[in-house]
Amino acid sequence: MMKLYAISIIVSLSCMLASCHTATPEQGKTEVPASIALLNPMILIPAGEYRMGADDDSGMPDEYPSHTVKVDSFLLDEHEVTNAEFRAFVKATGYITTAERPITKEEYMRSLPPGSPEPDSSMLSPGSLVFTPTAQAVDLNDVGQWWRFVLGADWQHPEGPGSDINGKDHYPVIHVSWEDAQAFAKWAGKRLPTEAEWEFAARGGLKEQPFPWGTELPQTGKAKANIWNGHFPYENTETDGFYHIAPVKSFAANGYQLYDMAGNVWEWTADWYSTNYYKEMQSGAANPTGPAQPYDAMDPNAPKRVIRGGSFMCSDEYCRGYRVSARMKTTPESGLSNLGFRCARSLQ
């Protein structure tokens, strides 16, 4: 029913069903309510130069070598796009997300190797991947232990039928694909940030520090981000106050006054992912926009986009995606219960 991607030490999943969905036809232009800007003000990120990539030995192979990057000034959402914002978009445009669309047998079969058996009807129904904690310790190399494809799971029903987002207007929207995020951004007169812009903003003006707040480990002192505390994926002590996702702005902002640049939910960026991208980049690049072609050495047949920032599922035991240089990837059609986005805007 689904295809699981075990990438490095963190889960990056792509539902085979979702990867077959066709895009919704472009909606007519609809005026964006002024209230949207009030819900999520944009922060001016000043132009600058920084070392992109891991500054110490805690990174994964695709975070090296670190290299100098120059970034022009741009605007970035103060926090992740919320359910309230996304609801306004859907109400104004009638947009239907990837997770809410069924697929045809033909579309499904095109994603499989020749000779694969045909699916039963349940495998063509809408749905998304939902994090499901285990009851005890499990093999952390088997991501299927804590992820399941749930029919009817989508941004309005994050755990599947019977669940809802009532009272969660200020929570990040989840179960949105890259295509969904792109559609929202276009409607709002914005765009997705590049990977270089995202990391520059996450650093908050700090130089060569591992976290948005500096060097102190997130488990030390006052809670700094919504991450997994305890033993993943079966025991979360909720030291930071949350078991699952948290409302935006639940933790202190970084030096640029941006919230949740570490933990809570992963965030889509505009860039394609390539395993060798950093090795091929020239130091001193200005406003890089990622590789021209996607390539994941661990899964070369599935083009992927970069996601950043980590999520509530990240911990030292399993994933340290809350580091500013940490990279992850997933297919553009993927929807997950720990994946959202925020938007950027160019000044020119």
MIGUVO-542482 format. One record per residue (C-alpha): residue number from 1; residue in one letter; x, y, z. Coordinates in nm, 4 decimals. Layout:
BEGIN
  tilo  kolmar        px        py        pz
   NUM       A         X         Y         Z
...
This chain:
BEGIN
  tilo  kolmar        px        py        pz
     1       M    0.0000    0.0000    0.0000
     2       M    0.2835    0.2334    0.0567
     3       K    0.6533    0.2610   -0.0012
     4       L    0.8767    0.3500    0.2920
     5       Y    1.2029    0.5361    0.2580
     6       A    1.4521    0.4782    0.5421
     7       I    1.6956    0.7670    0.5007
     8       S    2.0030    0.7865    0.7254
     9       I    1.8798    0.7886    1.0871
    10       I    1.5490    0.9681    1.0373
    11       V    1.2344    0.8700    0.8597
    12       S    1.1570    1.0266    0.5269
    13       L    0.8572    0.8582    0.3769
    14       S    0.6760    0.8685    0.0503
    15       C    0.3396    0.7037    0.0017
    16       M    0.3273    0.5146   -0.3244
    17       L   -0.0355    0.6110   -0.3510
    18       A    0.0306    0.9800   -0.3137
    19       S    0.3134    0.9728   -0.5638
    20       C    0.0607    0.8840   -0.8320
    21       H   -0.1828    1.1678   -0.7680
    22       T   -0.2310    1.4154   -1.0467
    23       A   -0.2301    1.7863   -0.9688
    24       T   -0.5498    1.9800   -0.9262
    25       P   -0.6077    2.2177   -1.2191
    26       E   -0.4968    2.5706   -1.1392
    27       Q   -0.7724    2.7668   -0.9710
    28       G   -0.8835    3.1108   -1.0848
    29       K   -0.7091    3.3984   -0.9101
    30       T   -0.8802    3.4764   -0.5812
    31       E   -0.8072    3.7756   -0.3627
    32       V   -0.6137    3.6872   -0.0494
    33       P   -0.7853    3.8080    0.2688
    34       A   -0.5901    4.0768    0.4539
    35       S   -0.6396    3.8711    0.7707
    36       I   -0.3912    3.6123    0.6407
    37       A   -0.1054    3.8619    0.6701
    38       L   -0.2131    3.9328    1.0258
    39       L   -0.2136    3.5627    1.1108
    40       N    0.1441    3.5139    0.9979
    41       P    0.3490    3.8340    0.9618
    42       M    0.6615    3.8131    0.7476
    43       I    1.0034    3.8891    0.8939
    44       L    1.2726    4.0731    0.6987
    45       I    1.5821    3.8538    0.6814
    46       P    1.8862    4.0722    0.6079
    47       A    2.1313    3.9911    0.3314
    48       G    2.4410    3.8091    0.4452
    49       E    2.7049    3.5441    0.3980
    50       Y    2.7385    3.2263    0.6027
    51       R    2.8832    2.8768    0.6092
    52       M    2.6127    2.6393    0.4867
    53       G    2.6382    2.2823    0.6104
    54       A    2.7626    2.1067    0.9230
    55       D    3.0261    2.2957    1.1226
    56       D    3.1291    1.9973    1.3363
    57       D    3.1302    1.6168    1.3192
    58       S    2.7623    1.5732    1.4165
    59       G    2.6241    1.5979    1.0630
    60       M    2.5213    1.3385    0.8094
    61       P    2.7309    1.2828    0.4924
    62       D    2.5140    1.5076    0.2765
    63       E    2.5840    1.8052    0.5074
    64       Y    2.9499    1.8197    0.3997
    65       P    3.1539    1.9987    0.3012
    66       S    3.0382    2.3243    0.4559
    67       H    3.0691    2.6081    0.2078
    68       T    3.0211    2.9825    0.1910
    69       V    2.6867    3.1046    0.0585
    70       K    2.5620    3.4580   -0.0010
    71       V    2.1927    3.5354    0.0405
    72       D    2.0052    3.8516   -0.0560
    73       S    1.7484    4.0023    0.1785
    74       F    1.4087    3.8330    0.1707
    75       L    1.0931    3.7952    0.3759
    76       L    1.0018    3.4778    0.5637
    77       D    0.6885    3.3793    0.7521
    78       E    0.7263    3.4270    1.1250
    79       H    0.6022    3.0742    1.1881
    80       E    0.4770    2.7654    1.0078
    81       V    0.1575    2.7973    0.8050
    82       T   -0.1330    2.7152    1.0335
    83       N   -0.4595    2.5301    0.9957
    84       A   -0.6445    2.8628    1.0031
    85       E   -0.4368    3.0009    0.7163
    86       F   -0.4698    2.6870    0.5095
    87       R   -0.8460    2.6748    0.5727
    88       A   -0.8792    3.0284    0.4366
    89       F   -0.6922    2.9191    0.1229
    90       V   -0.9134    2.6148    0.0714
    91       K   -1.2296    2.8160    0.1347
    92       A   -1.1256    3.0807   -0.1172
    93       T   -1.0117    2.8458   -0.3935
    94       G   -1.1816    2.5105   -0.3423
    95       Y   -0.8386    2.3459   -0.3524
    96       I   -0.8240    1.9726   -0.2829
    97       T   -0.4985    1.8454   -0.1332
    98       T   -0.3013    1.5482   -0.2599
    99       A   -0.4043    1.3346    0.0379
   100       E   -0.7737    1.3979   -0.0355
   101       R   -0.7650    1.2750   -0.3963
   102       P   -0.8218    0.9164   -0.5095
   103       I   -0.6074    0.7693   -0.7853
   104       T   -0.6758    0.5351   -1.0739
   105       K   -0.5442    0.1827   -1.1152
   106       E   -0.3453    0.2991   -1.4176
   107       E   -0.1730    0.5740   -1.2198
   108       Y   -0.0907    0.3291   -0.9424
   109       M    0.0541    0.0707   -1.1805
   110       R    0.2787    0.3292   -1.3469
   111       S    0.4614    0.3707   -1.0152
   112       L    0.5432   -0.0003   -0.9867
   113       P    0.7992   -0.2256   -1.1572
   114       P    0.6688   -0.4123   -1.4638
   115       G    0.4799   -0.7278   -1.3763
   116       S    0.3622   -0.6086   -1.0337
   117       P    0.0200   -0.7372   -0.9236
   118       E   -0.2774   -0.5076   -0.9614
   119       P   -0.4019   -0.3339   -0.6446
   120       D   -0.7342   -0.3929   -0.4760
   121       S   -0.9764   -0.1016   -0.4576
   122       S   -0.8748    0.0048   -0.1043
   123       M   -0.5268    0.0902   -0.2272
   124       L   -0.6667    0.3568   -0.4578
   125       S   -0.8487    0.5512   -0.1877
   126       P   -0.7344    0.8879   -0.0463
   127       G   -0.5214    0.8895    0.2659
   128       S   -0.1869    0.9780    0.4180
   129       L    0.0895    0.8486    0.6443
   130       V    0.0271    0.8819    1.0174
   131       F    0.2801    0.8454    1.2978
   132       T    0.1726    0.5649    1.5300
   133       P    0.3818    0.5136    1.8462
   134       T    0.4769    0.1595    1.9365
   135       A    0.4150   -0.0090    2.2708
   136       Q    0.7785   -0.1082    2.3222
   137       A    1.1288   -0.0740    2.1820
   138       V    1.1594   -0.1708    1.8147
   139       D    1.4258   -0.1904    1.5474
   140       L    1.4896    0.1726    1.4540
   141       N    1.5911    0.0642    1.1053
   142       D    1.2344   -0.0480    1.0358
   143       V    1.0335    0.2713    0.9919
   144       G    0.7244    0.0674    0.9134
   145       Q    0.7008   -0.0010    1.2872
   146       W    0.5691    0.3494    1.3558
   147       W    0.4252    0.4708    1.0273
   148       R    0.0969    0.3500    0.8770
   149       F   -0.1053    0.4575    0.5791
   150       V   -0.4462    0.5670    0.7049
   151       L   -0.7384    0.5909    0.4657
   152       G   -0.9081    0.9273    0.5063
   153       A   -0.6157    1.0950    0.6832
   154       D   -0.5603    1.4492    0.5562
   155       W   -0.5038    1.8034    0.6821
   156       Q   -0.8546    1.8248    0.8274
   157       H   -0.8442    1.4718    0.9710
   158       P   -0.4819    1.4315    1.0851
   159       E   -0.5296    1.0908    1.2487
   160       G   -0.7871    0.9663    0.9978
   161       P   -1.1684    0.9559    0.9992
   162       G   -1.3087    1.0578    1.3348
   163       S   -1.0261    1.3019    1.4055
   164       D   -1.0440    1.6745    1.3361
   165       I   -0.8633    2.0039    1.3907
   166       N   -1.1308    2.1740    1.6001
   167       G   -0.9615    2.4145    1.8390
   168       K   -0.6322    2.3819    1.6529
   169       D   -0.6356    2.6924    1.4349
   170       H   -0.2893    2.7867    1.5596
   171       Y   -0.1303    2.4485    1.4976
   172       P    0.0823    2.3899    1.1861
   173       V   -0.1076    2.2409    0.8956
   174       I    0.0164    1.8875    0.8197
   175       H   -0.0430    1.6185    0.5566
   176       V    0.0368    1.8725    0.2857
   177       S    0.2467    1.7783   -0.0159
   178       W    0.5047    2.0012   -0.1827
   179       E    0.2449    2.0655   -0.4519
   180       D   -0.0094    2.1717   -0.1885
   181       A    0.2434    2.4075   -0.0295
   182       Q    0.3254    2.5541   -0.3697
   183       A   -0.0420    2.6147   -0.4411
   184       F   -0.0917    2.7939   -0.1098
   185       A    0.2183    3.0062   -0.1606
   186       K    0.1072    3.1144   -0.5075
   187       W   -0.2360    3.2100   -0.3755
   188       A   -0.0791    3.4112   -0.0942
   189       G    0.1587    3.5932   -0.3304
   190       K    0.4571    3.4159   -0.1801
   191       R    0.6862    3.1213   -0.2583
   192       L    0.8687    2.8456   -0.0770
   193       P    1.2126    2.9391    0.0596
   194       T    1.5229    2.7941   -0.0999
   195       E    1.7255    2.5556    0.1134
   196       A    2.0021    2.8166    0.1438
   197       E    1.7548    3.0831    0.2566
   198       W    1.5969    2.8456    0.5066
   199       E    1.9253    2.7549    0.6747
   200       F    2.0454    3.1155    0.6790
   201       A    1.7222    3.2225    0.8468
   202       A    1.7294    2.9298    1.0920
   203       R    2.0720    3.0352    1.2152
   204       G    1.9229    3.3673    1.3241
   205       G    2.2422    3.5642    1.2754
   206       L    2.4597    3.3248    1.4752
   207       K    2.7872    3.2100    1.3216
   208       E    2.8654    2.8378    1.2925
   209       Q    2.6391    2.7277    1.5779
   210       P    2.4548    2.3927    1.5692
   211       F    2.1107    2.5154    1.6778
   212       P    1.8950    2.8244    1.6169
   213       W    1.9594    2.9299    1.9775
   214       G    2.3334    2.8528    1.9902
   215       T    2.5241    2.5582    2.1324
   216       E    2.3218    2.4372    2.4332
   217       L    2.1617    2.0985    2.3742
   218       P    1.7829    2.1160    2.3413
   219       Q    1.7418    1.8733    2.6321
   220       T    1.9373    2.1036    2.8636
   221       G    1.7733    2.3772    3.0681
   222       K    1.4526    2.5416    2.9505
   223       A    1.2712    2.3662    2.6650
   224       K    1.3775    2.5218    2.3359
   225       A    1.1876    2.3196    2.0766
   226       N    0.9195    2.0547    2.0359
   227       I    1.1175    1.7316    1.9976
   228       W    1.0960    1.3723    2.1229
   229       N    1.2073    1.3338    2.4846
   230       G    1.2527    0.9802    2.6144
   231       H    1.2829    0.6627    2.4099
   232       F    1.1678    0.6746    2.0490
   233       P    0.9146    0.5648    1.9293
   234       Y    0.7379    0.4290    2.2361
   235       E    0.8040    0.6662    2.5275
   236       N    0.7821    1.0442    2.5157
   237       T    0.8266    1.2064    2.8552
   238       E    0.6873    1.5350    2.7178
   239       T    0.9612    1.7313    2.8923
   240       D    0.8960    2.0116    2.6457
   241       G    0.5222    2.0049    2.7208
   242       F    0.4025    1.8271    2.4061
   243       Y    0.3595    1.4710    2.2846
   244       H    0.2660    1.5507    1.9246
   245       I    0.2790    1.8787    1.7325
   246       A    0.2530    2.2053    1.9239
   247       P    0.0806    2.5348    1.8461
   248       V    0.3088    2.7739    1.6582
   249       K    0.5113    3.0142    1.8719
   250       S    0.5146    2.7770    2.1714
   251       F    0.8908    2.8282    2.2135
   252       A    1.1261    3.1251    2.2022
   253       A    1.2112    3.2788    1.8655
   254       N    1.5625    3.2819    1.7207
   255       G    1.7703    3.5923    1.6596
   256       Y    1.5626    3.6923    1.3567
   257       Q    1.2401    3.6506    1.5572
   258       L    1.1408    3.3367    1.3704
   259       Y    0.9597    3.0598    1.5560
   260       D    0.9897    2.6814    1.5283
   261       M    1.2956    2.6710    1.3055
   262       A    1.3809    2.3537    1.5004
   263       G    1.1393    2.0724    1.5804
   264       N    0.7587    2.0647    1.5665
   265       V    0.7166    1.9800    1.1934
   266       W    0.9538    1.9431    0.9023
   267       E    0.9197    2.2200    0.6430
   268       W    0.9218    2.2028    0.2646
   269       T    1.1777    2.4061    0.0715
   270       A    1.1809    2.4897   -0.2988
   271       D    1.4937    2.2870   -0.3841
   272       W    1.5375    1.9483   -0.5404
   273       Y    1.7470    1.7118   -0.3297
   274       S    2.0748    1.5645   -0.4525
   275       T    2.3029    1.3474   -0.2406
   276       N    2.6137    1.5073   -0.3926
   277       Y    2.4930    1.8668   -0.4097
   278       Y    2.7265    2.0098   -0.1448
   279       K    3.0249    1.8289   -0.2927
   280       E    2.9521    1.9850   -0.6312
   281       M    2.8801    2.3396   -0.5114
   282       Q    3.1327    2.6171   -0.5473
   283       S    3.2023    2.8118   -0.2307
   284       G    3.0803    3.1687   -0.2477
   285       A    2.7668    3.0934   -0.4489
   286       A    2.5052    3.3701   -0.4423
   287       N    2.1424    3.2748   -0.3843
   288       P    2.1749    2.9082   -0.4840
   289       T    1.8502    2.7377   -0.5796
   290       G    1.9535    2.3750   -0.5507
   291       P    2.0618    2.1158   -0.8057
   292       A    1.9169    2.1204   -1.1561
   293       Q    1.8305    1.7514   -1.1294
   294       P    1.7227    1.5482   -0.8233
   295       Y    1.9226    1.2449   -0.7169
   296       D    1.9002    1.0349   -0.4041
   297       A    2.1738    0.7724   -0.3982
   298       M    1.9677    0.5595   -0.1581
   299       D    1.6598    0.5696   -0.3808
   300       P    1.7616    0.6918   -0.7276
   301       N    1.4269    0.6260   -0.8954
   302       A    1.2289    0.8660   -0.6769
   303       P    1.2903    1.2422   -0.7261
   304       K    1.2767    1.4272   -0.3946
   305       R    1.2585    1.7790   -0.2527
   306       V    1.4511    1.9024    0.0508
   307       I    1.2718    1.9380    0.3833
   308       R    1.4273    2.1149    0.6811
   309       G    1.3994    2.1771    1.0528
   310       G    1.3189    1.8447    1.2131
   311       S    0.9953    1.7577    1.3912
   312       F    0.8422    1.6468    1.7197
   313       M    0.9731    1.2975    1.6348
   314       C    1.3408    1.3988    1.6431
   315       S    1.5598    1.2853    1.9318
   316       D    1.9230    1.2077    1.9998
   317       E    1.8366    0.8376    1.9939
   318       Y    1.6980    0.8444    1.6443
   319       C    1.7199    1.1804    1.4709
   320       R    1.8811    1.5166    1.5279
   321       G    1.6934    1.6991    1.2566
   322       Y    1.6606    2.0041    1.4813
   323       R    2.0211    2.1016    1.3970
   324       V    2.0311    2.4023    1.1611
   325       S    2.2348    2.2135    0.8998
   326       A    2.0303    1.8899    0.9100
   327       R    1.8828    1.7907    0.5737
   328       M    1.6073    1.5485    0.4832
   329       K    1.4221    1.4682    0.1640
   330       T    1.0965    1.3206    0.0443
   331       T    0.8983    1.3011   -0.2773
   332       P    0.6963    1.6115   -0.3695
   333       E    0.3693    1.4185   -0.3440
   334       S    0.4311    1.3007    0.0117
   335       G    0.2012    1.3907    0.2973
   336       L    0.3039    1.3136    0.6549
   337       S    0.1762    1.3879    1.0026
   338       N    0.5032    1.5651    1.0869
   339       L    0.5486    1.7745    0.7715
   340       G    0.4321    2.1315    0.7032
   341       F    0.5809    2.4491    0.5549
   342       R    0.6305    2.8237    0.5750
   343       C    0.6530    3.0752    0.2924
   344       A    0.9058    3.3324    0.1700
   345       R    0.8872    3.6384   -0.0514
   346       S    1.1545    3.8113   -0.2576
   347       L    1.2077    4.1845   -0.2133
   348       Q    1.2653    4.2431   -0.5838
